[in-house]
Amino acid sequence: MTPALALQRPASSDILRVATYNIHKGVQGLGPARRLEIHNLGLAVEQLDADIVCLQEVRRLNHKEQHYFDRWPAVPQAEYLAPEGYAAVYRTNAYTRHGEHGNALLTRWPVLGHQHEDMSDHRFEQRGLLHVEVMFQGRQVHVIVVHLGLVPGSRVRQIHQLQRFIEREVPLRAPLVVAGDFNDWGSRIQHMLRGFGLHEYEEHRAFTYPARLPITQLDHVYVRGLTPLGLHAPRGRIWWRMSDHLPLIAEFRW
């Protein structure tokens, strides 16, 4: 498997493909120039062809945008983005004046259970983690979707909270995936995660932010109990129009 993964790949019983994508609430731009991208994002998510898709900044509802855009979906964004045959799990992180948004997970495999934990570190940022248990090829996999804070000290405290959550909720020998927008421009979070057994593909990085001209990798897929094979962030105008982040696709072997 080469590091630059193709979007389409043959099915394999021992390969797990995970994508993470901050969708920027399905809208790009500001003010009267803003445009609705949720319909394009639906096509994009399907093209990722991932077993598990971890999403951040997903709107459950927003009354202001619903009245502004004529083609606002009639169902919550997580349900709208789920390709045919996929299950959608969503939990709210933030409540705003006009609605609410949070993390979501889409999967083509059976969902065994899910839970949410608040990770807000201060009153200016509402954050949370989504924990979903998935049955993949007869084996139970734990997946945690995160969107960490903008303040460096908050991210450190949130990683400590994540570690406590894993120790409490995930069996030691169970395969574990932690994916999302880590908002970390350095390597501190990576070193912290490595300290309790989480690692990612390290032969090269795949820059994901900002989408138009990516210069850093804010989005990551870390694992425990799986072997990283490669990762890829698709580029091009079709991608940077939909969100300020590019999606990140990673593959792992049992």
Backbone bond lengths (Angstrom), bond angles and torsions (degrees), N, CA, C in turn:
res aa  C-N    CA-C-N  psi(-1)  N-CA   C-N-CA  omega(-1)  CA-C   N-CA-C  phi
1 M - - - 1.462 - - 1.519 109.75 -
2 T 1.320 118.86 122.81 1.455 121.58 178.91 1.516 109.57 -81.26
3 P 1.349 118.09 155.29 1.456 120.34 -179.95 1.518 113.33 -59.95
4 A 1.327 118.08 -37.12 1.459 120.55 -179.59 1.518 109.21 -82.13
5 L 1.326 115.98 88.91 1.454 120.87 -174.87 1.522 110.35 -71.24
6 A 1.300 116.05 140.49 1.459 120.22 171.79 1.524 108.84 -75.61
7 L 1.338 116.76 155.33 1.462 118.94 179.48 1.517 110.90 -67.06
8 Q 1.320 118.76 -37.36 1.451 122.00 177.95 1.517 109.28 -101.33
9 R 1.342 117.27 139.66 1.462 119.93 179.18 1.516 109.71 -147.30
10 P 1.341 117.31 152.77 1.452 119.96 179.25 1.516 110.97 -68.04
11 A 1.322 115.95 149.59 1.456 120.85 179.34 1.521 110.00 -69.08
12 S 1.327 116.14 141.77 1.454 121.80 177.31 1.517 108.17 -144.04
13 S 1.320 116.65 137.18 1.458 120.37 -173.55 1.514 112.95 -70.54
14 D 1.344 117.52 -18.71 1.466 118.52 -176.58 1.523 113.02 -115.02
15 I 1.333 118.26 11.00 1.454 122.02 178.38 1.524 109.69 -108.86
16 L 1.328 116.26 126.23 1.458 122.50 176.28 1.520 108.43 -108.81
17 R 1.325 116.58 123.04 1.465 121.15 178.96 1.522 109.01 -107.40
18 V 1.337 115.68 125.30 1.459 122.94 -177.70 1.522 108.45 -123.31
19 A 1.322 116.90 134.34 1.463 122.01 174.09 1.521 109.19 -120.55
20 T 1.327 116.29 145.93 1.456 121.20 171.97 1.520 108.44 -128.48
21 Y 1.343 115.69 142.81 1.467 119.51 -171.01 1.529 108.71 -155.11
22 N 1.328 115.74 121.61 1.459 121.10 170.06 1.528 106.74 -89.31
23 I 1.328 117.20 112.10 1.464 121.04 -170.65 1.522 113.59 -93.22
24 H 1.327 118.42 3.73 1.469 121.89 173.73 1.521 111.45 57.05
25 K 1.325 115.74 37.18 1.468 123.63 175.48 1.534 113.79 64.17
26 G 1.337 116.42 14.93 1.464 119.88 175.52 1.505 115.11 79.17
27 V 1.345 117.17 8.99 1.470 121.67 -178.23 1.517 108.50 -134.03
28 Q 1.322 117.37 138.45 1.461 122.79 176.23 1.524 109.80 -120.19
29 G 1.334 115.65 149.27 1.453 121.11 178.73 1.516 112.27 89.25
30 L 1.338 115.15 175.98 1.458 121.73 -176.79 1.524 110.52 -128.20
31 G 1.320 115.36 153.19 1.455 121.27 174.28 1.511 113.18 58.73
32 P 1.328 117.13 -146.57 1.478 120.73 -178.20 1.524 113.57 -63.78
33 A 1.349 117.08 -19.48 1.464 120.05 -178.55 1.522 112.79 -84.90
34 R 1.321 117.79 -4.12 1.465 118.63 -176.72 1.523 110.24 -69.41
35 R 1.316 114.67 150.87 1.463 120.24 -175.69 1.526 109.61 -131.95
36 L 1.295 115.16 150.64 1.460 122.44 179.69 1.527 109.37 -85.26
37 E 1.336 116.55 122.71 1.463 121.41 -177.73 1.524 112.80 -114.81
38 I 1.308 118.47 3.12 1.463 120.55 -173.16 1.528 111.69 -62.56
39 H 1.329 117.66 -31.76 1.466 120.06 179.76 1.533 110.62 -70.08
40 N 1.324 117.12 -41.48 1.459 120.25 175.54 1.526 111.03 -66.20
41 L 1.320 116.60 -37.42 1.461 120.09 178.24 1.526 111.45 -63.10
42 G 1.324 116.66 -33.62 1.463 119.26 176.86 1.517 111.74 -61.81
43 L 1.325 117.10 -42.11 1.460 120.78 176.56 1.524 110.79 -67.47
44 A 1.341 116.29 -38.54 1.462 120.55 -178.57 1.521 111.92 -65.02
45 V 1.323 116.82 -44.11 1.469 120.55 179.92 1.519 110.37 -60.44
46 E 1.314 117.18 -40.37 1.456 120.32 178.36 1.524 111.04 -63.15
47 Q 1.344 117.08 -38.62 1.464 121.25 -179.37 1.525 112.64 -69.13
48 L 1.320 118.36 -22.53 1.465 120.62 177.99 1.526 111.25 -63.61
49 D 1.318 116.99 -26.95 1.466 122.50 175.50 1.527 111.48 52.43
50 A 1.329 116.80 44.27 1.458 121.87 -177.03 1.528 110.89 -98.33
51 D 1.321 115.81 148.47 1.463 120.28 173.15 1.521 110.79 -67.85
52 I 1.339 115.56 -35.86 1.454 122.40 -179.43 1.519 108.12 -135.09
53 V 1.334 117.34 130.20 1.455 122.75 176.87 1.520 108.05 -119.75
54 C 1.335 115.98 119.66 1.461 121.97 179.35 1.525 108.42 -101.82
55 L 1.330 116.88 124.44 1.460 121.55 -174.15 1.520 110.93 -120.47
56 Q 1.333 115.46 143.04 1.446 121.59 174.49 1.533 109.76 -123.27
57 E 1.340 115.57 160.08 1.465 122.91 -177.08 1.531 110.49 55.48
58 V 1.317 114.69 53.04 1.465 122.64 179.54 1.521 108.25 -103.23
59 R 1.305 116.80 127.19 1.462 120.31 -178.73 1.532 111.47 -87.11
60 R 1.294 114.42 131.29 1.463 118.61 168.61 1.527 109.23 -81.46
61 L 1.340 115.61 -41.77 1.458 121.21 176.16 1.520 108.76 -161.08
62 N 1.323 115.94 156.18 1.452 123.02 172.83 1.520 107.51 -157.35
63 H 1.326 116.44 106.20 1.460 120.93 -172.81 1.527 112.22 -65.76
64 K 1.343 117.03 -35.68 1.468 120.23 -179.12 1.522 111.19 -65.34
65 E 1.335 116.94 -49.26 1.460 120.24 -179.16 1.526 111.48 -69.54
66 Q 1.301 116.69 -32.54 1.462 120.31 178.90 1.530 110.89 -62.15
67 H 1.322 116.78 -36.15 1.465 119.86 178.88 1.531 111.89 -81.41
68 Y 1.330 117.14 -24.72 1.462 120.70 -178.09 1.527 111.73 -77.49
69 F 1.338 116.57 -42.25 1.466 121.10 -176.33 1.531 111.18 -98.45
70 D 1.329 116.09 130.20 1.462 120.55 -178.71 1.525 112.21 -68.08
71 R 1.329 117.49 -31.93 1.471 120.92 -172.90 1.526 112.19 -104.72
72 W 1.315 116.81 28.72 1.463 120.11 177.16 1.534 108.89 -62.06
73 P 1.341 119.05 130.26 1.470 120.57 -177.12 1.531 112.69 -58.47
74 A 1.312 115.54 147.73 1.459 121.17 -178.60 1.516 112.50 -80.29
75 V 1.340 117.37 -9.40 1.465 121.58 179.93 1.527 108.31 -121.34
76 P 1.348 118.53 161.84 1.463 120.95 176.98 1.530 111.59 -56.00
77 Q 1.327 116.28 152.19 1.460 120.80 -172.52 1.523 113.46 -59.34
78 A 1.330 118.42 -37.25 1.467 119.84 -179.40 1.524 110.53 -60.82
79 E 1.321 116.34 -43.89 1.460 120.02 178.75 1.527 111.04 -66.78
80 Y 1.331 116.14 -39.65 1.451 119.38 -179.14 1.526 111.57 -64.78
81 L 1.332 117.44 -37.85 1.460 121.64 -175.60 1.523 113.65 -79.05
82 A 1.321 117.97 -16.85 1.459 120.76 -176.99 1.524 110.79 -68.69
83 P 1.331 118.65 119.78 1.466 119.94 175.66 1.524 111.14 -61.83
84 E 1.303 115.85 163.61 1.460 120.45 179.34 1.532 110.07 -57.84
85 G 1.317 116.03 131.09 1.454 121.02 179.81 1.518 114.24 91.36
86 Y 1.321 118.31 -5.79 1.463 122.50 179.36 1.528 110.45 -94.78
87 A 1.321 115.81 145.53 1.463 121.80 170.00 1.519 108.49 -91.12
88 A 1.333 117.10 147.46 1.456 122.73 178.75 1.521 109.60 -120.35
89 V 1.336 115.62 130.05 1.462 121.90 175.48 1.518 107.42 -122.64
90 Y 1.328 116.86 127.89 1.462 121.74 -178.73 1.517 109.48 -134.10
91 R 1.352 116.01 142.66 1.462 121.23 170.48 1.526 109.12 -140.93
92 T 1.314 116.08 140.60 1.459 122.60 -175.67 1.526 111.59 -77.73
93 N 1.332 115.25 135.17 1.459 122.05 170.78 1.522 112.14 -100.84
94 A 1.345 116.40 -41.72 1.457 121.21 -170.27 1.524 111.30 -128.30
95 Y 1.328 115.29 135.00 1.460 122.91 173.46 1.524 107.97 -107.72
96 T 1.335 116.58 127.96 1.454 121.88 -177.42 1.528 109.55 -121.50
97 R 1.317 115.14 178.99 1.466 119.98 -178.10 1.527 112.12 -59.94
98 H 1.346 116.09 -36.36 1.466 119.59 -173.85 1.528 114.03 -107.32
99 G 1.325 118.26 -3.99 1.465 118.02 -178.29 1.511 112.30 174.30
100 E 1.331 115.04 -147.73 1.462 120.76 -179.27 1.519 109.61 -154.86
101 H 1.351 115.10 153.31 1.464 120.12 178.53 1.520 108.98 -148.15
102 G 1.346 115.37 163.68 1.455 119.25 -177.71 1.515 111.79 -171.83
103 N 1.338 115.23 -150.50 1.460 122.66 -179.38 1.526 110.08 -101.82
104 A 1.330 115.78 155.15 1.460 121.01 177.20 1.520 109.67 -142.82
105 L 1.306 115.28 157.84 1.463 122.20 173.36 1.516 108.39 -133.84
106 L 1.334 115.27 131.48 1.460 122.64 175.37 1.517 107.60 -114.76
107 T 1.334 117.55 137.48 1.455 119.26 -179.61 1.521 111.18 -150.47
108 R 1.324 114.21 145.18 1.461 120.12 175.50 1.525 111.39 -86.36
109 W 1.333 117.07 -2.32 1.456 122.20 -179.06 1.524 111.02 -106.78
110 P 1.346 118.39 157.30 1.470 120.69 -176.29 1.529 112.75 -60.73
111 V 1.311 115.58 139.34 1.461 122.46 175.79 1.527 108.79 -94.12
112 L 1.325 115.61 126.28 1.467 121.16 -178.36 1.522 112.23 -92.45
113 G 1.311 116.84 -28.53 1.457 120.72 -179.21 1.511 110.50 176.35
114 H 1.330 116.67 166.05 1.462 119.84 178.95 1.520 109.77 -157.63
115 Q 1.318 115.00 158.23 1.457 122.07 177.24 1.521 109.66 -154.37
116 H 1.318 115.50 167.42 1.463 122.35 -177.30 1.520 109.09 -131.74
117 E 1.342 116.05 146.07 1.461 120.24 173.55 1.521 109.26 -135.12
118 D 1.322 115.88 132.35 1.453 121.76 178.12 1.528 109.44 -69.85
119 M 1.335 116.86 132.95 1.470 122.21 178.99 1.523 111.58 -121.61
120 S 1.318 117.96 16.95 1.459 121.31 -177.75 1.523 109.81 -62.09
121 D 1.325 115.74 129.50 1.465 121.08 -176.67 1.522 112.15 -101.38
122 H 1.322 117.13 -22.74 1.459 121.81 176.88 1.524 107.58 -155.20
123 R 1.322 116.48 170.03 1.468 120.56 -169.83 1.529 113.64 -73.65
124 F 1.323 118.64 -11.15 1.453 120.55 -177.74 1.531 113.21 -89.27
125 E 1.334 118.21 -12.64 1.462 121.66 179.10 1.530 109.18 -134.63
126 Q 1.316 115.69 123.46 1.462 121.28 175.35 1.532 107.97 -99.73
127 R 1.319 116.35 117.25 1.457 121.36 -176.10 1.527 109.36 -130.60
128 G 1.341 116.12 160.21 1.454 120.13 178.24 1.511 111.05 -162.29
129 L 1.325 115.47 167.92 1.468 121.02 173.77 1.520 108.77 -118.61
130 L 1.306 115.46 147.41 1.456 123.39 175.99 1.519 108.03 -114.82
131 H 1.328 116.43 123.05 1.465 122.18 -179.72 1.525 108.39 -111.91
132 V 1.328 116.40 122.47 1.461 121.59 -178.35 1.527 108.98 -128.73
133 E 1.304 116.08 135.49 1.467 121.82 174.84 1.525 108.01 -102.32
134 V 1.323 116.27 125.73 1.464 123.48 -175.80 1.523 109.29 -122.38
135 M 1.321 116.78 142.11 1.460 122.07 174.19 1.520 108.59 -96.76
136 F 1.341 116.66 107.81 1.460 122.15 -178.35 1.517 109.45 -111.90
137 Q 1.330 116.26 116.00 1.461 122.11 179.13 1.538 111.38 50.53
138 G 1.322 115.72 43.96 1.461 120.75 177.32 1.506 114.88 79.21
139 R 1.340 117.87 5.49 1.457 121.68 -178.96 1.526 109.86 -123.50
140 Q 1.323 115.96 139.88 1.452 121.66 -177.33 1.530 110.78 -82.61
141 V 1.340 115.57 128.08 1.455 122.34 179.12 1.527 108.37 -122.68
142 H 1.335 116.27 133.11 1.458 121.90 175.61 1.524 108.58 -96.40
143 V 1.331 116.39 131.42 1.457 121.73 179.60 1.522 108.84 -126.15
144 I 1.332 116.67 130.21 1.460 122.21 177.20 1.521 108.40 -119.49
145 V 1.335 116.12 124.22 1.465 122.60 178.26 1.525 107.62 -102.50
146 V 1.340 116.62 127.65 1.460 120.59 -178.03 1.520 111.07 -128.60
147 H 1.324 114.76 156.65 1.461 122.92 169.64 1.521 105.63 -141.91
148 L 1.334 116.00 98.43 1.457 120.89 -172.64 1.531 111.54 -79.60
149 G 1.337 115.21 166.99 1.449 122.08 -174.04 1.519 114.19 -74.89
150 L 1.328 115.22 170.85 1.451 122.15 -179.04 1.522 112.38 -85.70
151 V 1.333 117.90 -20.37 1.460 122.33 -177.45 1.531 109.27 -89.65
152 P 1.336 119.06 126.95 1.470 120.71 -177.70 1.519 114.22 -52.74
153 G 1.327 118.01 -44.11 1.456 120.12 179.26 1.515 112.65 -63.25
154 S 1.322 116.77 -35.30 1.467 120.76 177.14 1.514 110.74 -63.73
155 R 1.339 116.83 -42.80 1.456 119.68 -179.19 1.525 111.34 -62.24
156 V 1.315 117.08 -40.00 1.466 120.18 178.56 1.521 110.14 -61.92
157 R 1.316 117.00 -46.43 1.472 119.80 179.29 1.530 111.05 -65.48
158 Q 1.331 117.04 -35.71 1.466 119.69 178.81 1.526 111.45 -68.13
159 I 1.332 118.23 -34.17 1.459 120.65 176.01 1.525 110.30 -67.55
160 H 1.318 117.81 -38.86 1.467 120.03 175.06 1.536 110.26 -62.00
161 Q 1.323 116.71 -40.27 1.462 120.22 177.23 1.521 110.86 -65.52
162 L 1.333 116.76 -41.30 1.464 121.17 176.62 1.525 110.70 -58.69
163 Q 1.312 117.26 -43.94 1.467 121.02 179.20 1.525 110.93 -60.42
164 R 1.318 117.06 -44.42 1.473 120.31 178.54 1.525 110.71 -63.17
165 F 1.327 116.54 -39.57 1.465 120.25 179.55 1.526 110.60 -63.26
166 I 1.330 116.69 -45.05 1.464 120.77 -179.96 1.525 110.60 -62.54
167 E 1.302 117.09 -44.84 1.468 120.30 179.70 1.519 111.18 -61.53
168 R 1.319 116.73 -30.86 1.461 121.44 -177.27 1.529 113.09 -86.29
169 E 1.332 117.85 -35.09 1.459 121.39 -167.78 1.526 115.41 -112.63
170 V 1.336 118.75 -16.87 1.470 120.49 -174.88 1.521 109.37 -116.78
171 P 1.339 117.90 121.14 1.468 119.91 177.31 1.524 111.20 -56.36
172 L 1.325 115.78 145.12 1.464 121.48 -172.15 1.520 112.73 -57.75
173 R 1.313 118.52 -38.19 1.470 121.94 -175.79 1.530 113.39 -95.59
174 A 1.310 117.74 4.26 1.462 120.57 -179.20 1.528 110.60 -79.25
175 P 1.346 118.60 137.49 1.466 120.22 173.42 1.528 110.45 -58.83
176 L 1.330 116.32 136.24 1.464 121.90 -174.45 1.522 109.80 -134.69
177 V 1.334 116.06 135.27 1.462 123.63 174.25 1.525 107.71 -121.93
178 V 1.327 117.16 129.92 1.465 122.44 173.65 1.521 107.01 -122.68
179 A 1.322 116.99 116.16 1.465 120.80 -172.94 1.513 110.25 -137.25
180 G 1.339 115.00 154.39 1.451 119.10 175.54 1.511 112.92 151.41
181 D 1.324 114.00 -162.57 1.459 122.95 178.59 1.525 107.42 -96.37
182 F 1.348 116.39 108.93 1.461 120.98 -175.63 1.528 112.24 -91.99
183 N 1.318 118.09 -8.78 1.467 122.90 176.03 1.529 113.03 52.79
184 D 1.313 117.36 27.99 1.461 121.50 -175.60 1.519 109.47 -110.88
185 W 1.340 116.93 119.83 1.455 122.19 -177.57 1.522 112.45 -88.84
186 G 1.316 118.16 -5.30 1.453 121.80 -179.76 1.516 111.42 -118.04
187 S 1.340 115.35 -146.14 1.468 120.08 -177.53 1.524 112.71 -123.21
188 R 1.342 117.25 7.17 1.458 119.77 -176.14 1.525 112.23 -61.78
189 I 1.331 116.43 -45.97 1.466 120.24 -178.61 1.528 110.21 -64.12
190 Q 1.326 116.81 -40.80 1.461 120.47 178.29 1.522 111.08 -58.26
191 H 1.323 117.19 -43.84 1.463 120.71 178.96 1.528 111.35 -65.18
192 M 1.321 117.18 -38.60 1.465 120.52 178.59 1.526 111.10 -64.59
193 L 1.314 116.73 -44.23 1.463 120.72 -179.84 1.525 111.25 -65.50
194 R 1.314 116.21 -39.45 1.456 120.31 178.01 1.534 110.75 -60.77
195 G 1.327 115.84 -30.33 1.450 120.27 -179.36 1.516 114.01 -65.52
196 F 1.334 117.78 -22.46 1.468 118.67 174.33 1.527 112.01 -121.47
197 G 1.359 114.26 36.25 1.454 120.58 163.69 1.500 117.52 89.67
198 L 1.336 119.34 8.72 1.455 121.69 178.79 1.522 110.11 -102.24
199 H 1.328 117.06 132.40 1.450 121.21 -179.38 1.521 109.85 -143.22
200 E 1.331 115.98 166.74 1.462 121.53 179.94 1.523 109.24 -133.64
201 Y 1.312 115.80 176.73 1.465 120.51 177.14 1.519 108.58 -63.82
202 E 1.324 117.64 126.08 1.457 120.70 -169.81 1.526 114.41 -116.53
203 E 1.329 118.98 0.95 1.463 119.26 -178.34 1.526 112.35 -71.99
204 H 1.314 116.63 -25.80 1.457 120.27 173.97 1.520 107.96 -160.08
205 R 1.317 115.76 165.45 1.458 121.32 177.25 1.527 109.20 -105.43
206 A 1.315 115.94 158.91 1.458 121.94 176.56 1.529 107.19 -124.44
207 F 1.311 116.69 102.87 1.455 120.46 -175.45 1.532 110.72 -67.12
208 T 1.321 116.08 137.81 1.466 121.30 -174.48 1.520 113.91 -126.27
209 Y 1.351 117.82 -6.35 1.468 119.10 -174.38 1.524 110.32 -146.70
210 P 1.369 116.34 141.68 1.462 127.33 -13.79 1.524 110.85 -72.03
211 A 1.307 116.96 153.73 1.460 121.01 -168.89 1.531 112.84 -60.44
212 R 1.318 117.88 -36.55 1.473 120.66 -176.41 1.530 111.12 -66.61
213 L 1.334 116.97 -41.78 1.457 122.18 179.70 1.534 107.78 -142.41
214 P 1.329 117.93 77.98 1.473 120.79 -172.29 1.529 112.62 -66.40
215 I 1.331 114.94 131.22 1.457 121.29 -179.21 1.523 112.37 -124.42
216 T 1.334 117.17 -4.26 1.459 119.85 179.57 1.519 109.81 -153.61
217 Q 1.310 116.00 165.30 1.462 121.86 178.91 1.523 108.88 -111.10
218 L 1.333 116.31 100.02 1.462 121.46 176.08 1.519 111.76 -89.46
219 D 1.323 116.57 -19.26 1.461 122.47 -175.37 1.529 108.93 -104.01
220 H 1.324 115.74 136.69 1.462 120.19 -174.31 1.524 110.41 -143.42
221 V 1.343 114.49 157.43 1.458 122.53 170.99 1.532 107.08 -129.10
222 Y 1.314 116.16 108.26 1.465 122.53 179.01 1.522 109.28 -103.92
223 V 1.327 116.87 149.12 1.460 120.63 -178.66 1.519 111.52 -138.30
224 R 1.316 113.71 159.89 1.460 123.40 168.99 1.522 107.54 -135.29
225 G 1.341 116.39 130.32 1.459 119.73 179.90 1.517 114.43 85.37
226 L 1.333 118.45 9.87 1.460 123.83 177.78 1.529 108.25 -135.81
227 T 1.327 116.69 155.08 1.455 121.67 -179.05 1.522 110.37 -102.22
228 P 1.343 119.14 116.39 1.469 121.05 178.29 1.528 111.29 -65.41
229 L 1.329 116.75 134.66 1.454 122.57 179.67 1.525 113.13 -107.99
230 G 1.310 118.08 -32.04 1.449 120.88 -177.37 1.511 110.83 172.14
231 L 1.333 115.82 168.73 1.457 120.36 176.20 1.520 109.57 -150.46
232 H 1.332 114.91 160.38 1.454 120.74 -172.46 1.520 108.81 -155.75
233 A 1.329 116.28 138.91 1.460 122.13 172.86 1.529 107.66 -119.90
234 P 1.319 118.66 106.95 1.471 120.06 -178.62 1.522 110.91 -63.90
235 R 1.325 115.60 141.05 1.466 121.18 -178.03 1.518 110.81 -119.56
236 G 1.313 114.59 170.43 1.453 120.41 176.29 1.520 111.33 124.46
237 R 1.325 114.40 163.61 1.460 120.62 -176.01 1.513 112.07 -58.38
238 I 1.312 117.52 -37.28 1.462 120.15 -178.90 1.525 111.66 -60.57
239 W 1.342 116.36 -28.36 1.466 120.61 -179.34 1.518 111.81 -87.94
240 W 1.346 118.19 -45.14 1.462 116.65 -175.83 1.521 113.29 -73.42
241 R 1.306 118.66 -12.63 1.470 119.81 174.25 1.528 112.36 -72.27
242 M 1.324 117.84 -24.31 1.470 120.48 -170.13 1.523 113.84 -87.90
243 S 1.337 117.68 -27.44 1.456 121.12 -176.66 1.518 109.26 -159.52
244 D 1.334 116.53 164.41 1.467 119.48 175.05 1.524 111.86 -80.32
245 H 1.334 118.27 -8.22 1.457 124.06 173.42 1.524 109.63 -111.91
246 L 1.327 116.67 150.86 1.457 121.57 165.81 1.523 108.91 -89.10
247 P 1.331 117.93 152.27 1.463 118.91 172.06 1.520 110.46 -71.45
248 L 1.304 115.94 153.18 1.475 122.19 175.38 1.519 108.11 -119.09
249 I 1.344 116.32 129.20 1.458 121.88 -179.40 1.511 108.06 -116.00
250 A 1.328 116.82 130.29 1.466 121.85 179.72 1.511 109.86 -131.86
251 E 1.332 116.10 145.26 1.474 121.33 177.43 1.513 110.34 -121.49
252 F 1.351 114.46 145.77 1.460 121.94 -176.44 1.521 109.81 -138.34
253 R 1.340 114.74 151.91 1.458 120.99 176.58 1.525 108.98 -115.42
254 W 1.338 114.39 145.08 1.468 119.28 176.87 1.519 109.59 -64.90
